Amino acid sequence: DDAQIVLDAGFTQTHRDDRHWYAANFNKTLLDRTYLAKHEKTGPLIHTVIDSIGYVYYNSFDEDLTEADVDAVINRFREQRVRKGTVIDIRGNKGGKIENMFMLLSKIDIPDELLNTTSLIYQVAYKNGPKHDQFTPMRDVWLKESMGDRFYGSIVVLTNRDNGGNAALFASGARAISGVRVMGDTTLGYAGLTAGYELPNGWRVHYPNSLLLTGDGMPIIHGVPPTHPQKLDPAAEAQGKDSILEEALKALKEE
C-alpha cells in the first residue's frame, strides 16, 4: 500500500494513489483570481504582498531556484514594507530537486536563542539487506541557515495532500524550525530514494529503499502533519476566499 511501489509495463504504470480519498484543500483558480491578480514572478517564485504580509507560491521543486531569486523576493518585500511576516505556500507542489527544497528552507530564519545556525529537518536510513528490517543506522540531515538575506518576521507554510517527495521533506524541515507554523493538511506519505528490478517478462518494479523520519521521529510514510490543521471551507470558497490562506494571514496579523 506504498505509493512509491510502482509496476511499470512500459506502456502503462500501476501504483497506489491515496489523494482521491482526501479533499484537495487548494483551489489555484481562486488563488489567482482573488490574491494574485497583481503579482510578480522571480524565477519559479510567484509573490505579492497582502496587508503588509509577504506571500510566496512555489509550484514545483523541479523548477530551479537560485539564492539570487529568493534574495530578490526578500528585498522586494523589504521595499514594500512587509512587517508582519511571510506565508510560503507549497500546496500542489509534488516535489522535485532536493537542492531547491534546501535553498528555500535555508532562507527561513532560525531563532538566535537556539545558539546555532542549524536545524534537524529529517532522519534517513537505507536498505542494506534482504530482510524486512535490514537498514543502515539512522543518519541525521541538518539544515544550515543561509548567511545571506532571510525572510523577515514569522513564517507560515501552507501544505496539502499533493505534497510528496521533497515537498514533504520541506514540510518536515519547516516543522523543525522553532516558531514556524505549518498550516493546512497532512502531506502525502512518500519521500526518499527508490530502487527497481526487471521481471522476467520485461516489466519493472520500483520500490522504496529508504526509511525517513521527521526530526521529531514521525515516519514520513504516514505523511507530515501540519502543526495547525486547517481545511478549505466551501462556503468561504464560494465567496472567493481561501480559508487556509486567510487563517495564515490572520495568525500573522495578530502577532
C-alpha positions in Angstrom: 0.0 0.0 0.0 3.0 2.3 -0.5 2.6 5.0 -3.2 6.3 4.5 -4.2 5.7 0.9 -5.2 5.2 1.1 -9.0 4.7 -1.6 -11.6 5.9 -0.3 -14.9 4.9 -2.3 -18.0 6.3 0.3 -20.4 3.0 1.2 -21.9 1.3 1.8 -18.5 2.1 2.1 -14.8 0.2 0.9 -11.8 0.6 2.4 -8.3 -1.4 3.4 -5.3 -2.6 7.0 -5.1 -4.4 8.0 -1.9 -5.1 11.6 -2.9 -8.6 10.9 -4.2 -9.6 9.9 -0.7 -9.0 13.4 0.6 -10.1 16.9 -0.1 -7.6 18.9 -2.2 -7.7 21.9 0.2 -6.4 24.0 -2.6 -8.0 26.0 -5.4 -5.4 27.5 -7.7 -8.0 29.4 -9.8 -9.4 31.0 -6.6 -5.8 31.9 -5.6 -5.1 33.5 -9.0 -8.4 35.5 -9.1 -8.5 36.7 -5.5 -5.0 37.0 -4.3 -2.6 37.0 -7.3 -4.4 39.4 -9.6 -1.4 41.7 -9.1 1.8 39.7 -8.5 5.4 39.4 -9.6 7.4 36.3 -10.6 11.0 35.8 -9.8 12.5 32.6 -11.1 9.8 30.0 -10.1 8.5 32.1 -7.2 5.2 33.9 -7.6 4.9 36.6 -4.9 2.9 39.5 -3.7 2.1 41.5 -0.6 -1.2 41.1 1.2 -1.9 43.6 4.1 1.8 44.0 4.9 2.4 40.3 4.8 4.6 38.7 2.2 3.1 35.8 0.1 5.2 33.3 -1.9 3.9 30.4 -4.0 6.2 27.7 -5.3 4.5 25.3 -7.6 7.3 22.6 -8.1 10.7 22.0 -6.7 11.5 20.8 -10.2 11.7 24.5 -11.2 15.2 25.6 -10.4 15.6 28.2 -7.6 18.7 30.3 -7.0 19.7 32.2 -4.0 19.5 35.4 -6.1 15.9 34.6 -6.8 15.0 34.3 -3.2 17.0 37.4 -2.2 15.2 39.4 -4.9 11.9 38.5 -3.4 13.1 39.2 0.2 14.4 42.6 -0.9 11.1 43.5 -2.7 9.2 42.6 0.5 11.5 44.9 2.4 10.9 47.7 -0.1 7.2 47.1 0.2 7.4 47.3 4.0 6.5 43.7 4.8 6.5 43.8 8.6 4.1 41.0 9.8 5.9 38.0 8.3 5.6 35.7 5.2 3.4 32.9 4.0 5.1 30.3 2.0 2.6 28.3 0.0 3.6 24.9 -1.4 0.1 23.4 -1.9 0.1 21.4 -5.1 3.9 21.1 -5.1 4.6 17.4 -5.7 8.3 17.6 -5.1 11.3 17.8 -7.3 15.0 18.6 -6.9 16.2 18.4 -3.3 18.7 21.3 -3.8 15.7 23.7 -4.5 14.0 22.5 -1.3 17.1 23.2 0.7 17.6 26.6 -0.9 14.1 27.9 0.1 14.3 26.3 3.6 17.6 27.9 4.3 16.0 31.3 3.8 13.8 30.8 6.9 15.4 32.5 9.9 16.4 30.1 12.7 15.9 31.9 16.0 19.1 33.2 17.6 18.2 31.8 21.0 18.9 28.3 19.6 22.6 29.3 19.7 23.4 27.7 16.4 22.5 28.0 12.7 21.3 24.5 12.0 18.1 22.6 12.5 17.4 18.8 12.3 15.0 18.5 9.4 14.7 14.8 8.8 16.4 11.4 9.5 17.1 8.7 6.9 18.2 5.1 6.8 18.9 3.0 3.7 18.0 -0.7 3.0 21.1 -2.8 3.2 19.9 -6.4 3.2 17.0 -8.6 2.0 15.2 -8.8 5.4 12.4 -6.5 6.2 14.2 -4.7 9.0 17.7 -4.5 7.5 18.6 -0.8 7.3 21.7 1.2 7.9 21.8 3.2 11.1 19.7 6.4 11.0 21.6 9.5 9.7 20.5 13.0 10.7 20.1 15.6 8.0 20.6 19.1 9.2 19.6 22.4 7.6 22.3 25.2 7.6 20.8 28.6 7.6 21.7 30.9 4.8 24.4 33.5 5.7 22.7 36.0 3.3 19.2 37.6 3.4 16.4 35.7 5.1 12.6 36.2 5.2 11.7 38.8 7.8 9.4 38.0 10.7 7.3 34.9 11.4 6.7 32.2 8.8 3.6 30.2 8.0 4.0 27.3 5.5 0.8 26.0 3.7 0.6 22.3 2.8 -1.9 19.8 1.4 -2.2 16.2 0.3 -0.4 16.9 -3.0 2.9 17.5 -1.3 5.0 14.4 -1.9 8.7 13.7 -2.2 10.9 16.7 -1.4 7.8 18.8 -0.8 7.0 16.5 2.2 10.6 16.9 3.4 10.2 20.7 3.1 7.2 20.4 5.4 9.3 18.3 7.8 12.0 20.9 7.8 9.6 23.7 8.4 8.1 21.9 11.4 11.6 21.6 12.8 12.3 25.3 12.9 11.2 27.0 16.1 8.3 29.4 15.6 7.4 28.3 12.1 3.7 27.2 11.7 2.8 24.6 9.1 -0.9 25.1 8.3 -3.3 23.1 6.1 -3.4 19.4 5.6 -1.1 16.4 6.1 1.3 15.8 3.1 1.5 12.7 1.0 3.4 9.8 2.6 6.1 9.2 0.0 9.6 10.6 0.0 13.1 9.3 -0.4 15.0 7.1 -2.8 13.6 4.1 -4.7 15.2 1.1 -6.3 14.0 -1.3 -9.0 14.4 -4.6 -10.8 13.2 -6.1 -14.0 10.8 -9.0 -14.1 11.2 -12.0 -16.5 8.5 -10.5 -18.8 10.4 -7.2 -19.1 8.2 -5.2 -16.8 9.9 -3.3 -14.0 9.0 -3.0 -10.3 10.1 0.2 -8.4 10.1 0.2 -4.6 11.3 2.4 -1.7 14.8 1.6 -0.3 15.0 4.2 2.4 13.2 4.9 5.7 12.6 8.6 6.5 11.5 10.2 9.8 10.8 13.8 10.7 13.2 15.5 13.0 11.0 14.5 16.0 10.8 10.9 14.9 7.5 10.6 12.9 7.5 8.2 9.9 7.1 10.3 6.8 5.5 7.4 5.0 2.4 8.3 7.1 2.6 11.9 5.8 3.9 15.0 7.6 1.0 16.5 9.6 0.6 20.3 9.9 1.2 22.0 13.3 -2.1 23.9 12.7 -4.6 21.8 10.8 -6.9 23.8 8.5 -9.4 22.9 5.8 -10.6 24.8 2.8 -14.2 26.0 3.7 -16.6 25.5 0.8 -18.8 28.4 2.0 -15.8 30.8 2.1 -14.6 29.4 -1.2 -17.9 30.2 -2.8 -17.4 33.8 -1.7 -14.0 34.0 -3.3 -11.9 33.3 -0.1 -9.2 30.8 0.6 -9.9 29.9 4.2 -6.5 28.3 4.7 -4.6 31.4 3.4 -7.0 33.7 5.3 -6.2 31.9 8.6 -2.5 32.2 7.9 -2.9 35.9 7.3 -5.0 36.3 10.4 -2.4 34.5 12.5 0.4 36.8 11.3 -1.6 39.9 11.7 -2.4 39.1 15.4 1.2 38.7 16.4 
